């Protein structure tokens, strides 16, 4: 009964003209971002982050959430029709989706992706509503030591699941932690690493760093790609799968949904890992694995269900614990902080309309995606043909205006430019930036919890291993780190976590 009352609150919150408009705008923009290669939800959210300052907290979070899960859907459209995944999580969809399109079954593949995404989105939203409140109740039992250990565990697991070298990922995480220390120590009031620059007394702007690393850095990398996009789209006929097709996709859709829902909660997991894992699982248990890669409809249903489910369940640790499971969730936390809301378990009790409004908006947003996108397939394909040289100046202008508007200072724009160059260099060095942004967001929180834990214990470092929950979380982090460097595990990890580059 309590869940029904909470959902009623959520729907009454989102079913207003303003919030419906922001939900529609979010999923529409998310689909557009997903369709266009070289962009992504991370870039879009980073650019829009400063603009959310003037919005209502509920409206801004509904819009940002719609961008995130809408992008997962949009990436599948061009992946199926022209073998060009707009999103990294849609790479695996090209394997069978485009083969189906070449055989004249493009409509069936698109409908399968839409049905799988809608089903996964609805199930994942139910899971958020069911499991998030108990998790938040558990989080209220956490003290400073447990929170510190939880954040350490989250960072380590995100490093283990990051693309590329574990050593590079650890280096990026440490670099992010150091960046988070710049500014004024809350406990002592002393300034650290500010280089006598007044603008650094409050620390670096997360919006400037995110837009630089993930926005400008990505633009510089994409400008190097001089290949011309040439493609042809087969005529799209029936969009309805047959009854036999529905029987074939049902089980993969269910497996992909629950696998993606689980992986979405893990730090460093999310849509990319979920889609690859779901595809690998279906291929392994299939009666005829050789059919995969040749137009198997199960090869579309499973990853598309998994990536949408993984995108939505990644909201669980962000909303209940204040722990981001991926860089997009780190920016979501920044959006909450900009609105003056402290991320964590208190969000459910202090801001129930925000929490349940986001959940209700996911149901409505998934329905909008289902109804909206199939009729607009032709439009999305035409947008892909727009030369990138016309797109990137628009992104840069929005980024500069947005980051300047946060504090009305040119220093933020210069910071963004500097981190844009850094982001480009990191791409060249094959260093994953995700652990860095997670370290930057979590670093100050970790420091605060560590200081409070030591203050309460009288300076006893053993407090982190005396408490059972804290000791258990640190043990999980240690096991994950040790396992990641084992040769057999490292080989499996390198195969599973293939980067889009």
Secondary structure, DSSP 8 states (H G I E B T S, - for coil): -HHHHHHHHHHHHHSSHHHHHHHHHHHHHHHHHHHSTT--HHHHHHHHGGGGGGS-HHHHHHHHHHHHHHHHHHHHHHHHHHS--SSGGGTTHHHHHHHHHHTT-HHHHHHHHHHHHHHHHHHHHHHHHHHHHHHHHHHTT--HHHHHHHHHHHHHHHHHTSSS-HHHHHHHHHHHHHHHH-EE-TTT--EES-TT-GGGTT---HHHHHIIIIIIHHHHHHHT------------------HHHHHHHHHHHHHHHHHHHHHHHSTT-SHHHHHHHHHHHHHHH-S-GGGTTTT-THHHHHHHHHHHHHHHHTHHHHHHTS--SSHHHHHHHHHHHHTT---STHHHHH-HHHHHHHHHHHHHHHHHHHHHHGGGHHHHHHHHTS-HHHHHHHHHHHHHHHHHHHHT-HHHHHHHHHHHHHHHHHHHTT--SHHHHHHHHHHHHHHHHHHHHHHHTTS-TTHHHHSHHHHHHHHHHHHHHHHHHSHHHHHHHHHHS----
